[in-house]
Amino acid sequence: MEKRLPIYCPSCNSFLDVEAMSCHHCHTKVVGDYKLPPIMLLPEEDQKFMLDFVKASGSIKLMAEQMSLSYPTVRNILDSVIEKIKNLEN
């Protein structure tokens, strides 16, 4: 099973921040208090949609074909993800 980056605190369900990163090649460690980018705070399903959308060159028509959904349905999904991102930035 693939490990996934946790984004929510298991105690209070608040967003987690990144505190440390390390290089497995040279063993350098970077420690500080860093916020995750808004896209990483989206649910995994929305992150996958955004990645697929970029790979489709932002074509809703192509996304609709790939997802076997109607154009308006994919547009609604995109609008929903956009709204989630806007809410995360506030």
C-alpha distances in whole Angstrom, upper triangle without the diagonal:
4,6,9,13,15,18,19,21,20,23,25,23,25,23,22,24,23,24,23,22,22,23,21,24,27,25,27,26,27,28,29,29,27,26,23,25,25,23,20,21,21,18,16,17,21,19,18,21,23,21,22,26,26,25,28,30,31,32,32,33,31,28,30,30,26,25,28,30,33,34,35,32,30,32,32,28,29,32,29,27,30,31,28,28,32,31,29,32,34
4,6,10,12,15,18,19,19,23,24,22,23,21,20,21,19,22,20,19,19,19,18,21,24,23,24,23,24,25,26,26,24,23,20,21,22,20,17,18,18,16,13,16,18,16,15,19,20,18,20,23,23,23,25,28,28,30,30,32,29,26,28,29,25,24,27,29,32,32,33,30,28,30,30,26,27,29,27,25,27,29,26,26,29,29,26,29,31
4,7,9,12,15,16,16,19,21,19,20,18,16,17,16,18,17,16,17,18,17,20,22,21,22,20,21,21,23,22,21,20,17,19,20,18,15,16,17,15,13,16,18,16,16,20,20,19,21,24,24,24,27,29,29,31,31,33,30,28,30,31,27,26,29,30,33,34,34,31,29,31,30,27,27,29,27,24,27,28,24,24,28,27,24,26,29
4,6,9,12,14,14,18,19,16,17,15,13,15,14,16,16,15,17,18,18,21,23,22,22,20,20,20,21,20,18,17,14,16,17,15,11,13,13,12,10,13,15,13,13,17,17,16,19,21,22,22,25,26,26,28,28,30,28,25,28,29,25,24,27,28,31,31,31,28,26,28,27,23,24,26,23,20,23,24,21,20,24,23,20,23,25
4,6,9,11,13,16,17,14,14,12,10,11,10,13,13,12,15,16,17,20,22,20,20,18,17,17,18,16,15,14,11,13,14,13,9,10,12,11,10,14,15,13,14,18,17,17,19,22,21,22,25,26,26,29,28,31,29,26,29,30,27,26,29,29,32,32,32,29,27,28,27,24,23,25,23,20,22,23,19,19,22,21,18,20,23
4,6,8,9,12,13,11,11,9,8,10,10,13,14,14,17,19,20,23,25,22,22,20,19,18,18,16,14,13,11,13,14,14,10,10,11,11,11,14,15,14,16,19,19,19,22,23,24,25,27,29,28,30,30,33,31,28,30,32,29,27,30,30,33,32,32,29,27,28,27,24,24,25,22,20,22,22,18,18,21,20,17,19,21
4,7,9,12,12,9,8,6,5,8,9,12,14,15,18,21,22,25,26,24,23,21,19,18,17,14,13,11,8,11,11,11,8,6,9,9,10,14,14,13,15,18,17,18,21,22,22,24,27,27,26,29,28,31,30,27,29,31,28,27,30,29,31,31,30,28,26,26,25,22,22,22,20,17,19,19,15,15,18,16,13,15,17
4,6,9,8,5,5,5,5,9,11,14,16,18,21,24,25,28,29,27,26,23,21,20,18,16,15,13,11,14,13,14,11,9,11,11,12,15,16,15,18,20,20,21,24,25,26,27,29,30,29,31,30,34,33,29,31,33,31,28,32,31,33,32,32,29,27,28,26,23,23,24,21,18,20,20,16,16,19,16,13,16,18
4,5,6,5,5,6,6,9,12,13,16,18,21,24,25,29,30,27,26,23,21,19,18,15,15,14,13,16,16,17,14,12,15,14,16,19,20,19,22,24,24,25,28,29,29,31,33,34,33,35,34,37,36,33,35,37,34,32,35,34,36,36,35,32,31,32,30,27,27,27,24,22,24,23,19,19,21,19,16,19,19
4,6,6,8,10,9,13,15,16,18,20,23,26,27,30,31,28,28,25,24,22,21,19,19,17,17,20,19,20,17,15,17,16,17,20,21,21,23,25,26,26,29,30,31,33,35,36,35,37,36,39,38,34,36,38,35,33,36,35,37,37,36,33,32,33,31,28,29,29,26,24,26,25,21,22,24,22,19,22,23
4,6,8,11,11,14,17,17,20,22,25,29,29,33,34,30,30,27,25,23,22,19,20,19,19,22,21,22,20,17,19,18,20,23,24,24,26,28,29,30,32,33,34,36,38,39,37,40,38,42,41,37,38,41,38,36,39,38,40,40,39,36,35,35,33,30,31,31,28,26,28,27,23,24,26,22,20,23,23
4,6,9,10,14,17,18,21,23,26,30,31,35,35,32,31,28,26,23,22,19,19,17,18,20,19,21,19,16,18,17,20,22,22,23,26,27,27,29,31,32,33,35,37,38,36,38,37,40,40,36,37,40,37,35,38,36,38,38,37,34,33,33,31,28,29,29,25,24,26,24,20,21,23,19,17,20,20
4,7,9,12,15,17,20,22,25,28,30,33,34,31,30,27,25,23,21,18,18,16,15,18,16,18,15,12,14,13,16,18,19,19,22,23,24,25,28,28,29,31,33,34,32,34,33,36,36,32,33,36,34,31,34,33,35,34,33,30,29,30,27,25,25,25,22,20,22,21,17,18,20,17,15,18,18
4,6,10,13,15,18,20,24,27,29,32,33,30,29,25,23,21,19,15,15,13,13,15,14,16,14,11,13,14,16,19,19,19,22,23,23,25,27,28,28,31,33,33,31,34,33,36,36,32,34,36,34,32,35,33,35,34,33,30,29,29,27,25,25,24,21,20,21,19,16,16,18,15,12,15,15
4,7,10,13,16,17,21,24,26,29,30,27,26,23,20,18,16,13,12,9,9,11,11,13,10,8,11,12,14,17,16,16,19,21,20,21,24,25,25,28,30,30,28,31,30,34,33,30,31,34,32,30,33,32,33,33,31,29,27,27,26,23,23,23,20,18,19,18,14,14,16,13,10,13,14
4,7,9,12,14,18,21,23,26,26,24,22,19,17,15,13,10,10,8,8,11,12,14,11,9,13,14,15,19,18,17,20,22,21,22,25,26,26,28,30,31,30,32,32,35,34,31,33,36,33,31,35,34,36,35,34,32,30,30,28,25,25,25,23,20,21,21,17,16,18,17,13,15,16
4,6,9,12,15,18,21,24,24,21,20,16,14,12,10,7,6,5,6,10,11,14,11,10,14,16,17,20,20,18,21,23,22,22,26,26,26,28,30,30,29,33,32,36,35,32,34,37,34,33,36,35,37,36,35,33,31,31,30,27,26,26,24,21,22,22,18,17,19,17,14,15,16
4,6,8,12,15,17,20,20,18,16,13,10,9,8,6,5,6,7,10,13,14,11,12,16,17,18,21,21,18,21,24,22,22,25,26,25,27,30,30,29,33,33,36,35,32,35,37,34,33,37,36,38,37,37,35,32,32,32,28,27,28,26,23,24,24,21,19,21,20,16,17,19
4,7,11,14,17,19,19,16,14,11,8,6,5,5,6,9,10,14,16,18,15,16,19,21,21,25,24,22,25,27,26,25,29,30,29,30,34,33,33,36,37,40,39,36,39,41,38,37,40,40,42,41,41,38,36,36,35,32,31,32,30,27,27,28,24,22,24,23,20,20,22
4,7,11,13,16,15,12,11,7,6,4,6,8,8,11,12,15,18,19,16,17,21,22,22,26,25,23,25,28,26,25,29,30,29,30,33,33,33,37,37,40,39,36,39,41,38,37,41,41,43,42,42,40,37,37,37,34,32,33,32,28,29,30,27,25,27,26,22,23,25
4,7,10,12,12,10,8,6,5,7,9,11,10,13,12,15,18,19,16,18,21,22,21,25,25,21,23,26,25,23,27,28,27,28,31,31,31,35,36,39,37,34,37,39,36,35,39,39,41,40,41,39,36,36,36,33,31,33,31,28,29,30,27,25,27,27,23,23,26
4,6,9,9,6,6,4,6,9,12,14,14,16,16,18,22,22,19,21,24,25,23,27,27,24,25,28,27,25,28,30,28,29,32,33,33,36,38,40,38,36,39,40,37,37,41,41,43,42,43,41,38,39,39,35,34,36,34,31,32,33,30,28,30,30,27,27,30
4,5,6,5,5,7,9,12,15,17,17,19,18,20,23,23,20,23,25,26,25,28,28,25,26,29,27,25,28,30,28,28,32,32,33,36,38,40,38,36,39,40,36,37,41,41,44,43,44,42,38,39,40,36,35,37,36,32,33,35,32,29,32,33,29,29,32
4,6,5,8,9,12,15,18,20,20,22,21,22,26,25,22,25,27,27,25,28,29,26,26,30,28,26,29,31,29,29,33,33,34,37,39,41,38,36,40,40,36,37,41,42,44,43,45,42,39,41,41,37,36,38,37,34,35,37,34,31,34,35,31,32,35
4,6,8,11,14,17,20,23,22,24,23,25,28,27,24,27,29,30,28,31,31,28,28,31,30,27,30,32,30,29,33,33,35,38,40,42,39,38,41,41,38,39,42,43,46,45,46,44,41,42,43,39,38,40,39,36,37,39,36,34,37,37,34,34,37
4,6,9,12,15,19,22,21,24,24,25,29,29,26,29,31,32,30,33,34,30,31,34,32,30,33,35,32,32,36,36,37,40,42,45,42,40,44,44,41,42,45,46,49,48,49,47,44,45,45,42,40,42,41,38,38,40,37,35,38,38,34,34,37
4,6,10,13,16,19,19,22,22,24,28,28,25,27,30,31,29,32,33,29,30,34,32,30,33,35,33,33,37,37,38,41,42,45,42,41,44,45,41,41,45,46,48,47,48,46,43,44,44,41,40,42,40,37,37,39,36,34,36,37,33,33,36
4,7,10,13,17,17,20,20,22,26,26,24,26,29,30,29,32,32,29,30,33,31,29,33,34,32,32,36,36,37,40,42,44,42,40,44,45,41,42,45,46,48,47,48,46,43,43,44,40,39,40,39,35,36,38,35,32,34,35,31,31,33
4,6,10,13,14,17,18,20,24,24,21,23,26,28,27,31,30,27,29,32,30,28,32,33,31,32,36,36,36,40,41,44,42,39,43,44,41,41,44,45,47,46,46,44,41,42,42,38,37,38,37,33,34,35,32,30,32,32,28,28,31
4,7,10,10,14,15,17,21,22,19,21,25,26,26,29,29,26,28,31,28,27,31,32,30,31,35,34,34,38,39,42,40,38,41,43,40,40,43,44,45,44,44,43,40,40,40,37,35,36,35,31,31,33,30,27,29,29,25,25,27
4,7,9,12,14,17,20,22,19,20,24,26,26,29,29,26,28,31,29,28,32,33,31,33,36,36,36,39,40,43,42,39,42,44,41,40,44,44,46,45,45,43,40,40,40,37,35,36,34,31,31,32,29,27,28,28,24,24,26
4,6,10,12,15,18,20,18,19,23,25,25,29,28,25,28,30,28,28,32,32,31,32,36,35,35,38,39,42,41,38,41,43,41,40,44,43,45,43,43,41,39,38,38,35,33,34,32,29,29,30,27,24,26,25,22,21,23
4,7,10,13,16,18,16,16,20,22,23,26,25,23,26,28,26,26,30,31,29,31,34,34,33,36,37,40,39,37,39,42,39,38,42,41,42,41,40,39,36,36,35,32,31,31,29,26,26,26,24,21,23,22,18,18,19
4,7,9,12,15,13,13,17,19,20,24,22,20,23,25,23,23,27,27,25,28,30,30,29,33,33,37,36,33,36,38,36,35,38,38,39,37,37,35,33,32,32,29,27,28,26,23,23,23,21,18,20,19,16,15,17
4,6,9,11,10,10,14,16,18,21,19,17,20,22,20,20,24,24,23,26,28,28,27,30,30,34,33,30,33,35,33,32,36,35,36,34,34,32,29,29,28,26,24,24,23,20,19,20,17,15,16,15,12,11,14
4,6,8,6,7,10,13,14,17,16,13,17,18,16,17,21,21,20,22,25,25,24,27,27,31,30,27,29,32,29,28,32,31,33,31,31,29,26,26,26,23,21,22,20,17,17,18,15,13,15,15,11,11,14
4,6,5,7,9,13,14,16,14,12,15,16,14,14,18,18,17,19,22,21,20,24,24,27,27,24,27,29,27,26,30,29,30,28,28,26,24,23,23,20,18,19,18,14,14,15,13,10,12,13,9,9,13
4,5,5,7,11,12,14,12,10,14,14,12,14,17,17,16,19,21,21,19,22,22,25,25,22,25,27,25,24,28,26,27,26,25,23,21,20,20,17,15,16,14,11,11,12,9,6,9,9,6,7,10
4,5,5,9,10,11,9,7,10,11,9,10,13,13,13,16,18,18,16,19,19,23,22,19,21,24,22,21,24,23,25,23,23,21,18,18,18,15,13,14,13,9,10,12,9,7,10,11,9,10,14
4,5,8,8,11,10,7,11,12,11,11,15,15,15,17,20,20,19,22,22,25,24,21,24,26,23,22,26,25,27,26,25,23,21,21,20,17,16,17,16,12,13,15,12,10,13,13,10,12,15
4,7,9,11,10,9,12,14,12,14,17,17,18,20,22,22,21,23,23,26,26,22,24,27,25,23,26,25,27,26,25,23,21,21,20,17,16,17,14,11,13,13,9,9,12,11,8,10,13
4,6,8,6,6,10,10,10,12,14,15,16,18,20,20,18,21,20,23,22,19,21,24,21,20,23,22,23,22,22,19,17,18,16,13,13,14,11,8,10,11,7,7,11,11,9,12,14
4,5,5,6,9,10,11,13,14,15,17,19,20,22,20,22,20,23,22,19,20,23,20,18,21,20,22,22,22,19,17,18,16,13,14,15,12,10,13,13,10,11,14,13,12,15,17
4,5,5,6,9,10,11,12,14,15,17,18,20,19,21,20,22,21,17,19,21,18,16,20,20,22,22,22,19,17,19,18,14,14,17,14,11,15,16,13,13,17,17,15,18,20
4,5,5,6,9,10,11,12,14,15,16,19,17,18,17,19,18,14,16,18,15,13,16,16,18,19,19,15,13,16,15,11,12,14,12,10,14,15,13,14,17,17,16,19,22
4,5,5,6,9,10,10,12,14,15,17,15,16,15,18,17,13,15,18,16,14,17,16,18,17,17,14,12,13,12,9,9,11,9,6,10,11,9,10,14,14,13,16,19
4,5,5,6,9,10,11,12,14,16,14,16,16,19,18,14,17,19,16,15,19,18,20,19,20,17,14,16,15,12,11,14,12,9,11,14,11,11,15,15,14,16,19
4,5,5,6,8,10,11,12,14,14,15,15,17,15,12,15,16,13,12,16,16,18,18,19,16,13,15,16,12,12,15,14,11,14,16,14,14,18,19,17,19,23
4,5,5,6,9,10,10,12,11,12,11,14,12,9,11,13,11,10,14,13,15,14,15,13,10,12,12,9,8,12,11,9,11,14,13,13,16,18,17,19,22
4,5,5,6,9,10,11,9,11,11,14,13,10,13,16,13,13,17,16,17,16,17,15,11,12,13,10,8,11,11,8,10,13,12,11,14,16,15,17,20
4,5,5,6,9,10,10,12,13,15,13,11,14,16,13,13,17,17,19,18,19,18,14,15,17,13,12,15,15,12,13,17,16,14,18,19,18,19,23
4,5,5,6,9,9,10,10,12,10,8,11,12,9,10,14,14,16,15,17,15,12,14,15,13,11,15,15,13,15,18,17,17,20,22,21,22,25
4,5,5,6,5,7,8,10,9,7,10,12,10,11,14,14,15,13,15,14,10,11,13,11,9,12,14,11,12,16,16,15,18,20,20,21,24
4,5,5,5,8,10,13,11,10,13,15,13,14,17,17,18,16,18,17,14,14,17,14,12,15,16,13,14,17,17,16,18,21,20,20,24
4,5,7,9,11,13,10,9,13,13,11,13,16,17,19,17,19,19,15,16,19,16,14,18,19,16,17,21,20,19,22,24,23,24,27
4,5,6,8,9,6,7,10,10,9,11,14,15,16,14,17,16,13,14,17,15,13,17,18,16,17,20,21,20,22,25,24,25,28
4,5,9,10,9,9,13,13,13,15,17,17,18,15,18,18,14,15,18,16,14,17,19,17,16,20,21,19,21,24,24,24,27
4,6,9,8,8,11,13,13,14,16,16,16,13,15,15,11,11,14,13,10,13,15,14,13,17,18,17,18,21,22,22,25
4,5,5,6,9,10,11,12,14,13,13,10,13,13,10,10,14,13,11,14,16,15,15,19,20,19,21,24,24,25,28
4,5,5,6,9,10,10,12,10,9,6,9,10,7,7,10,10,9,11,14,13,14,17,18,18,20,22,23,24,27
4,5,5,6,9,10,10,10,8,6,9,11,8,9,13,13,12,15,17,17,18,20,22,22,24,26,27,28,30
4,5,5,6,9,10,10,10,9,12,13,10,12,15,14,13,16,18,18,18,22,23,22,25,27,27,28,31
4,5,5,6,8,8,9,8,11,10,7,9,12,11,10,14,15,14,16,19,19,20,22,24,24,26,28
4,6,5,6,5,6,5,9,8,6,9,11,11,11,14,15,16,17,20,21,21,23,25,26,28,30
4,6,5,7,8,8,12,11,10,13,15,14,15,18,19,19,21,23,24,25,27,29,29,31,33
4,6,8,10,11,14,13,10,14,16,14,14,18,19,18,20,23,23,23,26,28,28,29,32
4,5,9,10,12,10,8,12,13,11,13,16,16,16,18,21,21,22,24,26,26,28,31
4,7,9,12,10,10,13,14,13,15,18,18,19,21,23,23,25,27,28,29,31,33
4,7,8,6,7,10,11,11,13,15,16,16,19,20,21,23,25,26,27,29,31
4,6,5,6,9,10,11,13,14,16,17,19,20,21,23,25,26,27,29,31
4,5,5,6,9,10,11,12,14,15,16,18,20,21,22,24,26,27,29
4,5,5,6,9,10,10,12,14,15,16,18,20,21,22,24,26,27
4,5,5,6,9,10,11,13,14,15,17,19,20,21,23,25,26
4,5,5,6,9,10,11,12,14,15,17,18,20,21,23,25
4,5,5,6,9,10,10,12,14,15,16,18,20,21,23
4,5,5,6,9,10,10,12,14,15,16,18,20,22
4,5,5,6,9,10,11,13,14,15,17,19,21
4,5,5,6,9,10,11,12,14,15,17,19
4,5,5,6,9,10,11,12,14,16,17
4,5,5,6,9,10,11,12,15,16
4,5,5,6,9,10,11,13,15
4,5,5,6,9,10,11,13
4,5,5,6,9,10,11
4,5,5,6,9,10
4,5,5,6,9
4,5,5,7
4,5,5
4,6
4
